[in-house]
Amino acid sequence: MKRTLVFMDIDGTLASSFNYVPASARAACRAARKNGHLLYIASGRSRAQINETILAVGFDGIICSGGAYIEIDRQALFSAFLPQNTLERLIAYFSERGAGFSLELPEKIITNPEFYSIMPRALSGALLRLLRCYAPFGEEFDKKRVCKVVFVESNGVRFEDVQNEFSADCEIFRLSIPVPGMSGGEISVKGVHKGAAAAWVTQYHGMERENTIAFGDSDNDRTMLEYAGVGVAMGNSDEALKRVADDVAGHVRRGGLARAFRKYGLV
């Protein structure tokens, strides 16, 4: 069996809700590693948002913040932080317009009041304990360690306007926010995205691109699916991602990831 390097998003791909991994996906991941394949999380989440519930599934490494931070065997080996002048421009842009935004550091997330106010609506029950990784915008933080900025479309701030203003200096992807009627985007260093991170990890392991497979469901997974030897969009993916994927798996809630693992000989 050919050894394969597998990259997978978390929300909407591995997990069917914020932290719930279906038993079929959990079993498939463990069986694939037992068969000698390498498995990586490739998430838009910050490192602070990836807790032991997810890590207990078992992975060889983690790509966080949309490719801006990489851990292998729990060792941080790569990070890309927004230049301070770009960060200051972003903060000023969203602050002046009263839009919600958050700043992702590996160890915590700094949010302004407009952004933090949506969190209880995005999470529920026991998941609210995850809010402990969030801190208010007034709290001191290291501006040299911000991997990514997340913003909410509100108060006249549109994704297209942010893209026009910052795309020359940053990577900008659409972001689905789990609150009805809300959407936004995520912003990272130019040239830093999941596809570039997957390429970095592939080279690190001395493997070939054709021996990689990637699974995702959102706009920020596009570059990863385009990079991989096989790019698979989940059945619950947006239509734009399905169009660039090599294959479309089943829905995350209906065992789609496990069936795709079987289809491609990982288990």
C-alpha positions as CSV (number, residue, x, y, z in Angstrom):
1,M,0.0,0.0,0.0
2,K,1.4,3.4,-1.0
3,R,2.0,5.7,1.9
4,T,-0.3,8.8,1.7
5,L,-0.1,12.2,3.3
6,V,-3.7,13.2,4.3
7,F,-4.8,16.7,5.1
8,M,-8.3,17.4,6.5
9,D,-10.2,20.4,7.7
10,I,-12.0,20.2,11.0
11,D,-15.3,21.9,11.0
12,G,-17.6,20.5,8.3
13,T,-15.1,17.9,7.3
14,L,-13.8,15.9,10.3
15,A,-16.2,17.3,12.8
16,S,-19.9,17.6,12.1
17,S,-20.4,20.4,14.7
18,F,-17.9,22.5,16.5
19,N,-16.1,19.6,18.3
20,Y,-18.1,16.5,17.5
21,V,-16.2,13.9,15.5
22,P,-18.5,11.1,14.2
23,A,-17.4,7.7,15.4
24,S,-17.0,6.6,11.8
25,A,-14.5,9.4,11.1
26,R,-12.6,8.7,14.3
27,A,-12.3,5.0,13.5
28,A,-11.2,5.7,9.9
29,C,-8.5,8.2,11.0
30,R,-7.1,5.7,13.5
31,A,-7.2,2.9,11.0
32,A,-5.4,5.0,8.3
33,R,-2.6,5.8,10.7
34,K,-2.3,2.2,11.7
35,N,-1.9,1.4,8.0
36,G,1.1,3.8,7.8
37,H,-0.5,6.9,6.4
38,L,0.3,10.4,7.8
39,L,-2.7,12.4,8.9
40,Y,-2.7,16.2,9.4
41,I,-5.4,18.6,10.6
42,A,-5.5,21.6,8.3
43,S,-7.8,24.1,10.0
44,G,-8.7,27.7,10.0
45,R,-8.9,27.5,13.8
46,S,-6.1,29.0,15.8
47,R,-4.0,26.6,17.8
48,A,-5.8,27.7,21.0
49,Q,-9.1,26.4,19.6
50,I,-7.9,22.9,18.8
51,N,-8.4,21.1,22.1
52,E,-7.8,17.5,23.3
53,T,-11.2,16.3,22.1
54,I,-10.0,16.8,18.5
55,L,-6.4,15.8,19.1
56,A,-7.4,12.5,20.8
57,V,-8.5,11.2,17.4
58,G,-4.7,11.0,16.6
59,F,-2.7,13.1,14.1
60,D,0.9,13.4,13.0
61,G,0.7,17.2,12.9
62,I,-1.5,20.2,12.9
63,I,-1.9,23.1,10.4
64,C,-3.6,26.0,12.2
65,S,-4.9,29.5,11.4
66,G,-5.3,28.7,7.7
67,G,-1.7,27.7,7.2
68,A,0.0,30.3,9.3
69,Y,1.1,27.9,12.1
70,I,2.3,24.3,11.8
71,E,3.1,21.8,14.5
72,I,4.6,18.3,14.0
73,D,4.6,15.9,16.9
74,R,3.5,18.8,19.2
75,Q,6.6,20.9,18.1
76,A,6.0,24.3,16.5
77,L,8.0,24.2,13.3
78,F,6.5,27.0,11.2
79,S,4.8,30.3,11.8
80,A,3.9,33.3,9.8
81,F,2.8,36.5,11.5
82,L,1.2,39.6,10.0
83,P,3.6,42.5,9.6
84,Q,2.8,45.1,12.3
85,N,2.1,47.9,9.8
86,T,-0.5,45.7,8.0
87,L,-2.0,44.6,11.3
88,E,-2.4,48.3,12.4
89,R,-4.1,49.1,9.1
90,L,-6.5,46.2,9.6
91,I,-7.4,47.2,13.1
92,A,-7.9,50.8,12.1
93,Y,-10.1,49.8,9.1
94,F,-12.5,47.6,11.2
95,S,-12.5,49.8,14.3
96,E,-13.4,52.9,12.3
97,R,-16.4,51.1,10.8
98,G,-17.6,49.5,14.0
99,A,-17.2,46.0,12.6
100,G,-16.5,42.9,14.7
101,F,-13.0,41.4,14.4
102,S,-10.6,39.1,16.2
103,L,-6.9,38.7,16.2
104,E,-5.5,35.2,16.3
105,L,-2.4,34.4,18.2
106,P,-1.3,30.8,18.6
107,E,-2.1,30.9,22.4
108,K,-5.2,33.1,22.5
109,I,-7.7,35.2,20.5
110,I,-8.1,38.9,21.0
111,T,-11.6,40.1,20.2
112,N,-13.3,43.5,20.0
113,P,-16.8,43.8,21.7
114,E,-18.6,43.6,18.4
115,F,-17.0,40.3,17.6
116,Y,-17.2,38.8,21.1
117,S,-21.0,39.5,21.3
118,I,-21.7,36.9,18.6
119,M,-19.9,34.1,20.3
120,P,-22.7,32.9,22.7
121,R,-24.9,32.7,19.5
122,A,-22.3,30.7,17.6
123,L,-21.6,28.2,20.5
124,S,-23.9,26.6,22.9
125,G,-24.0,24.6,26.1
126,A,-20.7,23.0,27.2
127,L,-19.0,24.5,24.1
128,L,-19.1,27.9,25.7
129,R,-16.1,26.8,27.9
130,L,-14.0,27.3,24.7
131,L,-14.5,31.0,25.2
132,R,-11.6,30.9,27.7
133,C,-9.2,31.2,24.8
134,Y,-10.7,34.6,24.0
135,A,-9.6,37.8,25.5
136,P,-10.9,41.4,25.2
137,F,-9.3,43.8,22.8
138,G,-8.1,46.0,25.7
139,E,-5.9,43.2,27.0
140,E,-2.2,43.5,26.3
141,F,-0.9,41.2,23.6
142,D,2.2,40.8,21.4
143,K,1.4,42.5,18.0
144,K,4.3,40.5,16.5
145,R,2.5,37.2,17.0
146,V,-0.8,37.7,15.2
147,C,-1.3,34.9,12.6
148,K,-4.7,35.8,11.3
149,V,-7.5,38.4,11.5
150,V,-11.1,37.3,11.3
151,F,-13.9,39.8,10.6
152,V,-17.7,39.9,10.4
153,E,-19.5,41.5,7.6
154,S,-21.5,44.3,9.3
155,N,-22.1,48.0,9.5
156,G,-21.4,48.4,5.9
157,V,-18.2,46.3,5.9
158,R,-18.5,43.9,2.9
159,F,-16.1,41.1,2.0
160,E,-15.6,42.6,-1.4
161,D,-14.5,45.9,0.1
162,V,-12.0,44.3,2.4
163,Q,-10.7,42.3,-0.5
164,N,-10.2,45.4,-2.6
165,E,-8.5,47.2,0.3
166,F,-6.1,44.5,1.4
167,S,-5.7,41.8,-1.2
168,A,-2.4,43.2,-2.4
169,D,-0.8,42.6,1.0
170,C,-2.9,39.7,2.4
171,E,-4.6,36.4,1.7
172,I,-8.4,36.8,2.2
173,F,-10.9,34.0,2.3
174,R,-14.6,33.9,2.9
175,L,-15.6,32.5,6.3
176,S,-18.9,30.9,7.3
177,I,-20.0,32.0,10.8
178,P,-22.3,29.6,12.6
179,V,-24.9,32.3,13.2
180,P,-27.9,32.6,10.8
181,G,-27.5,35.6,8.5
182,M,-23.8,36.2,9.4
183,S,-20.8,35.9,7.2
184,G,-17.2,37.2,7.2
185,G,-13.7,36.6,6.2
186,E,-10.2,35.6,7.4
187,I,-7.0,37.4,6.6
188,S,-3.5,36.2,6.7
189,V,0.0,36.9,5.3
190,K,0.3,37.1,1.6
191,G,1.3,33.7,0.2
192,V,0.3,31.9,3.5
193,H,-2.7,29.6,3.1
194,K,-3.6,25.9,3.5
195,G,-2.2,25.0,0.1
196,A,1.2,26.5,0.9
197,A,1.2,24.8,4.3
198,A,0.4,21.4,2.7
199,A,3.3,21.9,0.3
200,W,5.6,22.7,3.2
201,V,4.6,19.6,5.1
202,T,4.9,17.4,2.0
203,Q,8.5,18.6,1.5
204,Y,9.2,18.2,5.2
205,H,8.3,14.5,5.0
206,G,10.2,14.0,1.7
207,M,7.0,12.9,0.0
208,E,5.6,13.6,-3.5
209,R,2.7,15.8,-4.2
210,E,0.9,13.0,-6.0
211,N,0.9,11.0,-2.8
212,T,-1.2,13.6,-1.0
213,I,-5.0,13.8,-0.5
214,A,-6.9,16.7,1.0
215,F,-10.5,16.9,2.4
216,G,-12.3,20.2,3.0
217,D,-15.6,22.0,2.8
218,S,-15.0,25.8,2.7
219,D,-13.3,28.6,0.7
220,N,-10.1,28.5,2.8
221,D,-9.7,24.8,1.8
222,R,-9.6,25.6,-1.9
223,T,-5.8,26.1,-2.2
224,M,-5.3,22.9,-0.3
225,L,-7.6,20.9,-2.6
226,E,-5.9,22.4,-5.6
227,Y,-2.4,21.5,-4.3
228,A,-3.1,17.9,-3.3
229,G,-2.8,14.9,-5.6
230,V,-6.4,14.4,-4.9
231,G,-8.7,17.1,-3.6
232,V,-12.0,16.0,-2.1
233,A,-14.8,18.3,-1.2
234,M,-17.3,17.1,1.3
235,G,-21.0,16.7,0.3
236,N,-21.9,19.7,2.5
237,S,-19.3,22.0,0.8
238,D,-20.3,25.1,-1.0
239,E,-20.7,24.7,-4.7
240,A,-17.7,26.8,-5.6
241,L,-15.4,24.3,-3.8
242,K,-17.1,21.3,-5.4
243,R,-16.2,22.8,-8.8
244,V,-12.5,22.9,-8.1
245,A,-12.3,19.5,-6.3
246,D,-11.3,16.2,-8.0
247,D,-14.1,14.4,-6.2
248,V,-17.0,15.0,-3.9
249,A,-17.5,12.9,-0.8
250,G,-20.6,12.3,1.3
251,H,-22.0,14.7,3.8
252,V,-20.0,15.0,7.1
253,R,-23.0,14.0,9.1
254,R,-23.6,10.9,7.1
255,G,-20.2,9.2,7.3
256,G,-18.8,11.0,4.2
257,L,-15.2,11.1,5.5
258,A,-15.0,7.4,6.4
259,R,-16.5,6.3,3.1
260,A,-13.9,8.5,1.2
261,F,-11.1,7.0,3.3
262,R,-12.3,3.5,2.1
263,K,-12.7,4.6,-1.5
264,Y,-9.1,5.9,-1.7
265,G,-7.6,2.8,0.0
266,L,-6.6,4.5,3.2
267,V,-8.4,1.9,5.3
